[in-house]
Amino acid sequence: MGITLDDEVLSLVDEIITSMAASSKALMNRLTHLGFIPKGQIPTLIFAAFLFVHHYNEARKDSTIIESLEISKAMTFGNPILQRFFAQMSAQTVNGAIVK
């Protein structure tokens, strides 16, 4: 079952993501102040989560929940830092398979 099929699930997802906006922004402001650069899996995951929450809340101003989820997904995965990270992960996987 997809989450987009149930209005109550969508409403709860919306509530969770919108409630994360302020704390997510405060975290990224602090990390940026400390010189944060998303390198490695956990820092990159944190960066991706921040971007997703940010883009969702921006999109939610003018879009439905489903549209906002799609917009934030596209914007997040379109980020050059994340694209490089995914490319590196794919290359490592391919290289690991070739070496074996």
N, CA, C and O atoms as a MOPAC input file, in Angstrom:
PM7 MOZYME 1SCF
protein

 N      0.83000 1    -1.18700 1     0.00000 1
 C      0.00000 1     0.00000 1     0.00000 1
 C      0.87200 1     1.24700 1     0.00000 1
 O      1.76200 1     1.38800 1     0.83900 1
 N      0.62300 1     2.13400 1    -0.92300 1
 C      1.35300 1     3.38400 1    -0.96400 1
 C      0.75500 1     4.39400 1     0.00300 1
 O     -0.44700 1     4.37900 1     0.26900 1
 N      1.59800 1     5.26600 1     0.52100 1
 C      1.10500 1     6.24700 1     1.49100 1
 C      0.14200 1     7.24200 1     0.87000 1
 O     -0.65500 1     7.86600 1     1.57200 1
 N      0.21500 1     7.39100 1    -0.44800 1
 C     -0.65200 1     8.38000 1    -1.10000 1
 C     -2.09300 1     7.90100 1    -1.24700 1
 O     -2.95000 1     8.65300 1    -1.71100 1
 N     -2.36400 1     6.67200 1    -0.85900 1
 C     -3.71600 1     6.12700 1    -1.00500 1
 C     -4.61300 1     6.40200 1     0.19500 1
 O     -5.82200 1     6.18500 1     0.12300 1
 N     -4.04700 1     6.87000 1     1.27700 1
 C     -4.82200 1     7.06900 1     2.50000 1
 C     -4.69800 1     8.51900 1     2.95700 1
 O     -3.59800 1     8.99600 1     3.23600 1
 N     -5.81800 1     9.21100 1     3.03200 1
 C     -5.80300 1    10.63200 1     3.40700 1
 C     -5.28300 1    10.86800 1     4.81900 1
 O     -4.60900 1    11.86600 1     5.07200 1
 N     -5.58700 1     9.96500 1     5.73300 1
 C     -5.11200 1    10.13000 1     7.11200 1
 C     -3.59400 1     9.98300 1     7.18400 1
 O     -2.92400 1    10.73000 1     7.89700 1
 N     -3.05600 1     9.01200 1     6.44000 1
 C     -1.59700 1     8.83700 1     6.39700 1
 C     -0.95000 1    10.07700 1     5.80200 1
 O      0.03800 1    10.57900 1     6.33900 1
 N     -1.49700 1    10.57700 1     4.69700 1
 C     -0.95600 1    11.79600 1     4.07700 1
 C     -0.98900 1    12.97300 1     5.04100 1
 O     -0.03300 1    13.74500 1     5.11800 1
 N     -2.06900 1    13.10700 1     5.76100 1
 C     -2.19700 1    14.19800 1     6.71700 1
 C     -1.13600 1    14.09300 1     7.81400 1
 O     -0.54800 1    15.09600 1     8.21600 1
 N     -0.90200 1    12.88800 1     8.28600 1
 C      0.11400 1    12.69000 1     9.32800 1
 C      1.52400 1    12.93500 1     8.79100 1
 O      2.35900 1    13.51800 1     9.48300 1
 N      1.78800 1    12.49600 1     7.57500 1
 C      3.08800 1    12.75800 1     6.94400 1
 C      3.29800 1    14.26100 1     6.82200 1
 O      4.37000 1    14.77400 1     7.14300 1
 N      2.27300 1    14.96100 1     6.35900 1
 C      2.33700 1    16.42000 1     6.22000 1
 C      2.62300 1    17.07000 1     7.57300 1
 O      3.46800 1    17.96000 1     7.67600 1
 N      1.92400 1    16.62600 1     8.59000 1
 C      2.10800 1    17.18900 1     9.93500 1
 C      3.53400 1    16.98900 1    10.42700 1
 O      4.13700 1    17.90300 1    10.99100 1
 N      4.07100 1    15.79400 1    10.21400 1
 C      5.43300 1    15.49700 1    10.67000 1
 C      6.45300 1    16.35600 1     9.92500 1
 O      7.31400 1    16.97900 1    10.54500 1
 N      6.35600 1    16.38900 1     8.60600 1
 C      7.36100 1    17.12100 1     7.82600 1
 C      7.26300 1    18.62400 1     8.07600 1
 O      8.29100 1    19.29200 1     8.18700 1
 N      6.06200 1    19.16100 1     8.16500 1
 C      5.95000 1    20.60000 1     8.41800 1
 C      6.42600 1    20.96100 1     9.82000 1
 O      6.96000 1    22.05000 1    10.03300 1
 N      6.23700 1    20.06000 1    10.77200 1
 C      6.69800 1    20.36000 1    12.13500 1
 C      8.22100 1    20.27800 1    12.25200 1
 O      8.79100 1    20.77600 1    13.22300 1
 N      8.87700 1    19.66200 1    11.28500 1
 C     10.33700 1    19.54700 1    11.30200 1
 C     11.03900 1    20.78600 1    10.73500 1
 O     12.25600 1    20.91400 1    10.86700 1
 N     10.30500 1    21.67700 1    10.12100 1
 C     10.91500 1    22.79100 1     9.38900 1
 C     11.82700 1    23.65600 1    10.25700 1
 O     12.97400 1    23.90700 1     9.88600 1
 N     11.34100 1    24.10500 1    11.38400 1
 C     12.13000 1    25.03700 1    12.21200 1
 C     13.37000 1    24.37200 1    12.78800 1
 O     14.45600 1    24.94800 1    12.73000 1
 N     13.23400 1    23.17700 1    13.33800 1
 C     14.39400 1    22.52000 1    13.93200 1
 C     15.38900 1    22.07900 1    12.86400 1
 O     16.59800 1    22.09500 1    13.09700 1
 N     14.89300 1    21.68900 1    11.70300 1
 C     15.77600 1    21.31100 1    10.60600 1
 C     16.59100 1    22.51400 1    10.13000 1
 O     17.79100 1    22.40400 1     9.88200 1
 N     15.92800 1    23.65200 1    10.00600 1
 C     16.63700 1    24.86800 1     9.58500 1
 C     17.65800 1    25.29400 1    10.63900 1
 O     18.77000 1    25.69800 1    10.29900 1
 N     17.28600 1    25.20500 1    11.91200 1
 C     18.22300 1    25.57100 1    12.98800 1
 C     19.44300 1    24.65800 1    12.97300 1
 O     20.56700 1    25.11800 1    13.17000 1
 N     19.22400 1    23.36100 1    12.73900 1
 C     20.34200 1    22.41300 1    12.67000 1
 C     21.26300 1    22.75500 1    11.50900 1
 O     22.48100 1    22.79000 1    11.68400 1
 N     20.71200 1    23.00700 1    10.33700 1
 C     21.57000 1    23.31200 1     9.19500 1
 C     22.28200 1    24.64900 1     9.36800 1
 O     23.42900 1    24.78800 1     8.94400 1
 N     21.63200 1    25.62800 1     9.97600 1
 C     22.31300 1    26.89500 1    10.25900 1
 C     23.50800 1    26.66500 1    11.17100 1
 O     24.58100 1    27.22400 1    10.94600 1
 N     23.32600 1    25.84400 1    12.20100 1
 C     24.41400 1    25.56000 1    13.14100 1
 C     25.52900 1    24.77000 1    12.45400 1
 O     26.70900 1    25.07800 1    12.62200 1
 N     25.15500 1    23.76600 1    11.69100 1
 C     26.16800 1    22.97300 1    10.99000 1
 C     26.94600 1    23.82700 1     9.99200 1
 O     28.16200 1    23.68900 1     9.86800 1
 N     26.24800 1    24.70100 1     9.28800 1
 C     26.90700 1    25.59500 1     8.34300 1
 C     27.87400 1    26.51800 1     9.07400 1
 O     28.99100 1    26.74600 1     8.60900 1
 N     27.45300 1    27.04300 1    10.20400 1
 C     28.30800 1    27.89800 1    11.02500 1
 C     29.57800 1    27.15500 1    11.46000 1
 O     30.64600 1    27.75700 1    11.57400 1
 N     29.45400 1    25.85700 1    11.69900 1
 C     30.59400 1    25.03800 1    12.12700 1
 C     31.44000 1    24.54800 1    10.96100 1
 O     32.43200 1    23.85000 1    11.17000 1
 N     31.06100 1    24.90500 1     9.73100 1
 C     31.83100 1    24.51000 1     8.55800 1
 C     31.46100 1    23.13600 1     8.00200 1
 O     32.27600 1    22.49600 1     7.33800 1
 N     30.25700 1    22.68900 1     8.26500 1
 C     29.78200 1    21.38300 1     7.82100 1
 C     29.88000 1    21.21400 1     6.31700 1
 O     29.45900 1    22.07700 1     5.54700 1
 N     30.44300 1    20.08700 1     5.91500 1
 C     30.45500 1    19.68000 1     4.51100 1
 C     29.95600 1    18.23900 1     4.49300 1
 O     30.52600 1    17.38800 1     5.17700 1
 N     28.90600 1    17.94500 1     3.72900 1
 C     28.35900 1    16.59300 1     3.73500 1
 C     29.27300 1    15.58900 1     3.02800 1
 O     29.18400 1    15.39900 1     1.81500 1
 N     30.14200 1    14.96000 1     3.79300 1
 C     31.03600 1    13.92100 1     3.27500 1
 C     30.82500 1    12.67200 1     4.10900 1
 O     30.84100 1    12.72500 1     5.33900 1
 N     30.62900 1    11.56700 1     3.44700 1
 C     30.33100 1    10.32100 1     4.13400 1
 C     28.83500 1    10.08300 1     4.16500 1
 O     28.04800 1    10.97800 1     3.85900 1
 N     28.44900 1     8.87900 1     4.53300 1
 C     27.04200 1     8.50000 1     4.45600 1
 C     26.14400 1     9.24900 1     5.44300 1
 O     25.11400 1     9.78700 1     5.03800 1
 N     26.50500 1     9.29600 1     6.70900 1
 C     25.63300 1     9.93800 1     7.70400 1
 C     25.52000 1    11.44100 1     7.46500 1
 O     24.40200 1    11.95600 1     7.43700 1
 N     26.61800 1    12.16400 1     7.29100 1
 C     26.47200 1    13.59600 1     7.01300 1
 C     25.66500 1    13.88100 1     5.74200 1
 O     24.89500 1    14.83900 1     5.69200 1
 N     25.84600 1    13.05200 1     4.73200 1
 C     25.09400 1    13.24500 1     3.49000 1
 C     23.62100 1    12.93500 1     3.69400 1
 O     22.76000 1    13.60700 1     3.12700 1
 N     23.32700 1    11.92900 1     4.49500 1
 C     21.93300 1    11.61700 1     4.81700 1
 C     21.27600 1    12.76300 1     5.58000 1
 O     20.12300 1    13.10100 1     5.31200 1
 N     21.98300 1    13.35300 1     6.51000 1
 C     21.46400 1    14.50600 1     7.25100 1
 C     21.20300 1    15.66800 1     6.29700 1
 O     20.16200 1    16.32200 1     6.37100 1
 N     22.15100 1    15.91600 1     5.40700 1
 C     21.99000 1    16.97400 1     4.40900 1
 C     20.77700 1    16.70900 1     3.52000 1
 O     20.00100 1    17.62300 1     3.24000 1
 N     20.61100 1    15.46400 1     3.07600 1
 C     19.47500 1    15.10500 1     2.21900 1
 C     18.15400 1    15.29000 1     2.97000 1
 O     17.17700 1    15.77800 1     2.40300 1
 N     18.13100 1    14.90200 1     4.23100 1
 C     16.90800 1    15.05900 1     5.03100 1
 C     16.55900 1    16.53900 1     5.17200 1
 O     15.39800 1    16.92600 1     5.04000 1
 N     17.57800 1    17.36500 1     5.44100 1
 C     17.34500 1    18.80500 1     5.53300 1
 C     16.77200 1    19.34400 1     4.22800 1
 O     15.78900 1    20.08500 1     4.23300 1
 N     17.39400 1    18.96400 1     3.10400 1
 C     16.91400 1    19.45900 1     1.81700 1
 C     15.47900 1    19.03000 1     1.55000 1
 O     14.66400 1    19.82300 1     1.08100 1
 N     15.17400 1    17.77200 1     1.85200 1
 C     13.82400 1    17.26800 1     1.61700 1
 C     12.80300 1    18.05800 1     2.43300 1
 O     11.77600 1    18.48200 1     1.90400 1
 N     13.08500 1    18.25600 1     3.71300 1
 C     12.17500 1    19.00400 1     4.58500 1
 C     12.03400 1    20.44100 1     4.08700 1
 O     10.92800 1    20.97900 1     4.02600 1
 N     13.14900 1    21.04900 1     3.73500 1
 C     13.12300 1    22.43300 1     3.23800 1
 C     12.27900 1    22.54400 1     1.96300 1
 O     11.38600 1    23.38600 1     1.87400 1
 N     12.57100 1    21.69100 1     0.98500 1
 C     11.84700 1    21.75100 1    -0.28200 1
 C     10.36800 1    21.40300 1    -0.10500 1
 O      9.51100 1    21.98600 1    -0.77000 1
 N     10.06900 1    20.47000 1     0.77600 1
 C      8.66900 1    20.11100 1     1.02700 1
 C      7.90900 1    21.31500 1     1.56000 1
 O      6.82800 1    21.64400 1     1.07200 1
 N      8.47600 1    21.96200 1     2.55300 1
 C      7.78200 1    23.09500 1     3.16600 1
 C      7.65700 1    24.27400 1     2.21200 1
 O      6.67400 1    25.01300 1     2.27300 1
 N      8.62100 1    24.46100 1     1.34600 1
 C      8.50200 1    25.50300 1     0.32600 1
 C      7.39600 1    25.14600 1    -0.66300 1
 O      6.57100 1    25.99400 1    -1.00500 1
 N      7.37400 1    23.91400 1    -1.11500 1
 C      6.36900 1    23.47700 1    -2.08500 1
 C      4.97300 1    23.47200 1    -1.47400 1
 O      3.98800 1    23.74300 1    -2.16000 1
 N      4.89400 1    23.16400 1    -0.19500 1
 C      3.59400 1    23.02100 1     0.47400 1
 C      2.81400 1    24.33200 1     0.52200 1
 O      1.59600 1    24.32600 1     0.70000 1
 N      3.51300 1    25.45200 1     0.36300 1
 C      2.83900 1    26.75500 1     0.36600 1
 C      1.84100 1    26.87800 1    -0.78100 1
 O      0.82000 1    27.55600 1    -0.65600 1
 N      2.14500 1    26.21300 1    -1.91000 1
 C      1.31400 1    26.36100 1    -3.10600 1
 C      0.83000 1    25.03600 1    -3.69200 1
 O      0.20800 1    25.02500 1    -4.75400 1
 N      1.10800 1    23.91400 1    -3.01200 1
 C      0.82100 1    22.61200 1    -3.60100 1
 C      0.12500 1    21.69200 1    -2.60600 1
 O      0.10600 1    21.94700 1    -1.40200 1
 N     -0.44000 1    20.62500 1    -3.13700 1
 C     -1.04700 1    19.60300 1    -2.28600 1
 C      0.05800 1    18.79500 1    -1.61000 1
 O      1.23600 1    18.95700 1    -1.92600 1
 N     -0.32600 1    17.93300 1    -0.68800 1
 C      0.65200 1    17.09700 1     0.00100 1
 C      1.38000 1    16.20100 1    -1.00100 1
 O      2.60900 1    16.12100 1    -0.98800 1
 N      0.62600 1    15.53300 1    -1.86000 1
 C      1.24300 1    14.62200 1    -2.83800 1
 C      2.17300 1    15.38600 1    -3.78000 1
 O      3.28800 1    14.94000 1    -4.04500 1
 N      1.72700 1    16.52000 1    -4.27900 1
 C      2.57400 1    17.33400 1    -5.15300 1
 C      3.83600 1    17.78100 1    -4.41800 1
 O      4.92900 1    17.76400 1    -4.98600 1
 N      3.68600 1    18.17600 1    -3.17600 1
 C      4.83700 1    18.63100 1    -2.38700 1
 C      5.84000 1    17.51600 1    -2.16400 1
 O      7.04800 1    17.75100 1    -2.20300 1
 N      5.35300 1    16.29900 1    -1.92900 1
 C      6.25700 1    15.15600 1    -1.77500 1
 C      7.04500 1    14.91700 1    -3.06200 1
 O      8.25300 1    14.68100 1    -3.02100 1
 N      6.36700 1    14.98000 1    -4.18700 1
 C      7.03900 1    14.75900 1    -5.47900 1
 C      8.02600 1    15.87900 1    -5.79500 1
 O      9.14200 1    15.62200 1    -6.24800 1
 N      7.61500 1    17.10900 1    -5.55600 1
 C      8.49900 1    18.25400 1    -5.80900 1
 C      9.74400 1    18.16800 1    -4.92900 1
 O     10.86100 1    18.35200 1    -5.41300 1
 N      9.55800 1    17.89200 1    -3.65200 1
 C     10.71300 1    17.83500 1    -2.74400 1
 C     11.62600 1    16.66300 1    -3.08100 1
 O     12.84500 1    16.76900 1    -2.94200 1
 N     11.05400 1    15.55300 1    -3.51900 1
 C     11.88000 1    14.41300 1    -3.94200 1
 C     12.73100 1    14.80500 1    -5.14200 1
 O     13.93700 1    14.56000 1    -5.15700 1
 N     12.11000 1    15.41200 1    -6.14300 1
 C     12.83600 1    15.80900 1    -7.35000 1
 C     13.91800 1    16.84200 1    -7.04100 1
 O     15.04100 1    16.74600 1    -7.53600 1
 N     13.57100 1    17.82200 1    -6.22200 1
 C     14.54000 1    18.86800 1    -5.87800 1
 C     15.70900 1    18.29200 1    -5.06700 1
 O     16.86200 1    18.66600 1    -5.28100 1
 N     15.40700 1    17.39500 1    -4.15300 1
 C     16.45100 1    16.80900 1    -3.31100 1
 C     17.37900 1    15.94200 1    -4.14300 1
 O     18.59900 1    16.09100 1    -4.06700 1
 N     16.81500 1    15.03300 1    -4.93900 1
 C     17.65200 1    14.15100 1    -5.75300 1
 C     18.36300 1    14.89500 1    -6.87300 1
 O     19.34400 1    14.39300 1    -7.42200 1
 N     17.88300 1    16.08100 1    -7.21900 1
 C     18.52900 1    16.89100 1    -8.22800 1
 C     19.69300 1    17.72100 1    -7.70100 1
 O     20.38600 1    18.37900 1    -8.47700 1
 N     19.91200 1    17.69600 1    -6.39800 1
 C     21.00100 1    18.47400 1    -5.80700 1
 C     22.35400 1    17.91200 1    -6.26100 1
 O     22.57500 1    16.70400 1    -6.17300 1
 N     23.26100 1    18.76900 1    -6.74400 1
 C     24.55700 1    18.29600 1    -7.24700 1
 C     25.39000 1    17.52800 1    -6.20900 1
 O     26.07900 1    16.56800 1    -6.55700 1
 N     25.33000 1    17.93900 1    -4.96200 1
 C     26.09800 1    17.23800 1    -3.91700 1
 C     25.57300 1    15.81400 1    -3.76500 1
 O     26.35300 1    14.86800 1    -3.65400 1
 N     24.25800 1    15.66600 1    -3.75900 1
 C     23.67700 1    14.32900 1    -3.62500 1
 C     23.88800 1    13.50100 1    -4.88300 1
 O     24.11000 1    12.29400 1    -4.79100 1
 N     23.82500 1    14.11500 1    -6.04300 1
 C     24.07500 1    13.37900 1    -7.28000 1
 C     25.49100 1    12.83000 1    -7.31600 1
 O     25.70100 1    11.68800 1    -7.72400 1
 N     26.47300 1    13.63500 1    -6.89000 1
 C     27.85800 1    13.15600 1    -6.82200 1
 C     27.98500 1    12.00100 1    -5.83800 1
 O     28.66600 1    11.01300 1    -6.11000 1
 N     27.32300 1    12.13600 1    -4.69000 1
 C     27.37400 1    11.08900 1    -3.67800 1
 C     26.80300 1     9.77700 1    -4.22800 1
 O     27.40900 1     8.71800 1    -4.06800 1
 N     25.63200 1     9.85300 1    -4.87700 1
 C     25.02500 1     8.64400 1    -5.44100 1
 C     25.89600 1     8.04100 1    -6.54500 1
 O     26.00000 1     6.82000 1    -6.66000 1
 N     26.51600 1     8.89100 1    -7.35000 1
 C     27.39900 1     8.40900 1    -8.40700 1
 C     28.60700 1     7.69000 1    -7.80600 1
 O     29.01600 1     6.63800 1    -8.29800 1
 N     29.17500 1     8.26000 1    -6.74000 1
 C     30.30800 1     7.61600 1    -6.07400 1
 C     29.91000 1     6.28200 1    -5.46900 1
 O     30.65500 1     5.30600 1    -5.55400 1
 N     28.72300 1     6.24100 1    -4.85400 1
 C     28.24300 1     4.98100 1    -4.26500 1
 C     28.03400 1     3.93100 1    -5.35600 1
 O     28.38000 1     2.76500 1    -5.16700 1
 N     27.47800 1     4.33200 1    -6.47800 1
 C     27.26200 1     3.40000 1    -7.58900 1
 C     28.58500 1     2.90400 1    -8.14100 1
 O     28.74200 1     1.71500 1    -8.41400 1
 N     29.54000 1     3.81500 1    -8.30600 1
 C     30.85400 1     3.43600 1    -8.82700 1
 C     31.54800 1     2.45400 1    -7.88100 1
 O     32.17000 1     1.49300 1    -8.33400 1
 N     31.44700 1     2.68700 1    -6.58500 1
 C     32.04800 1     1.77500 1    -5.61700 1
 C     31.40600 1     0.39500 1    -5.69200 1
 O     32.09200 1    -0.62200 1    -5.59400 1
 N     30.10400 1     0.36400 1    -5.86500 1
 C     29.39000 1    -0.91300 1    -5.98900 1
 C     29.82400 1    -1.65900 1    -7.24600 1
 O     30.08500 1    -2.86200 1    -7.21100 1
 N     29.89500 1    -0.92700 1    -8.35700 1
 C     30.31600 1    -1.55400 1    -9.61700 1
 C     31.75700 1    -2.02600 1    -9.51400 1
 O     32.07400 1    -3.14800 1    -9.91000 1
 N     32.62800 1    -1.17900 1    -8.98700 1
 C     34.03600 1    -1.56800 1    -8.84400 1
 C     34.18500 1    -2.76600 1    -7.93900 1
 O     35.00000 1    -3.64900 1    -8.21000 1
 N     33.41300 1    -2.81600 1    -6.86700 1
 C     33.45900 1    -3.95300 1    -5.95200 1
 C     33.00400 1    -5.23300 1    -6.63000 1
 O     33.54500 1    -6.30600 1    -6.36000 1
 N     32.02100 1    -5.13100 1    -7.50400 1
 C     31.51500 1    -6.31400 1    -8.21300 1
 C     32.51400 1    -6.78600 1    -9.24700 1
 O     32.64700 1    -7.98900 1    -9.47400 1
 N     33.21400 1    -5.86800 1    -9.87500 1
 C     34.20800 1    -6.23000 1   -10.90100 1
 C     35.41100 1    -6.90700 1   -10.27700 1
 O     35.95100 1    -7.86800 1   -10.82500 1
 N     35.83200 1    -6.39500 1    -9.11500 1
 C     37.01100 1    -6.94400 1    -8.44100 1
 C     36.76100 1    -8.37500 1    -7.96200 1
 O     37.67700 1    -9.19700 1    -7.95300 1
 N     35.53600 1    -8.66800 1    -7.56800 1
 C     35.21700 1   -10.01600 1    -7.06500 1
 C     35.20900 1   -10.95300 1    -8.20900 1
 O     34.96500 1   -12.14600 1    -8.02900 1

